[in-house]
Amino acid sequence: MNLRALRYLVALAECLNFSRAAERCAVTQSTLSIQLRKLEEYLGVTLFERDRTHVALTAEGREVLELARTIVRAADEIVAVARRARMRGTCGKSPCEAREAAAEPAEALIDDINCRRMPGD
């Protein structure tokens, strides 16, 4: 289980459409579907009832969704706190030092965005 799979779970639960959820997560439908199947296998429960025209959360899916949302929000907050802490490090520095200090959070943000867009696991 990983944070990316939990993000996919939240997206599909909110969109109830594989195409829109995949677009929202910047991955292919196939990647989204595979990762959610892996999550279901890992957890040992079916999270979504699916057919060609319908997607719905199961009772187990609704329970897992609430925890997944909490975890995703907490992870996002951890990233935000770390970024703010890094940015505070730029006060009182020379322009060169400030530029250097600001580059680190920018690189971390780019890495974070790239990680979210990279299919995997």
Secondary structure, DSSP 8 states (H G I E B T S, - for coil): --HHHHHHHHHHHHH--HHHHHHHHTS-HHHHHHHHHHHHHHHTS--EEE-SS-EEE-HHHHHHHHHHHHHHHHHHHHHHHHHHHHHHTTTT--HHHHHHHHHHHHHHHHHHHHHHHS---
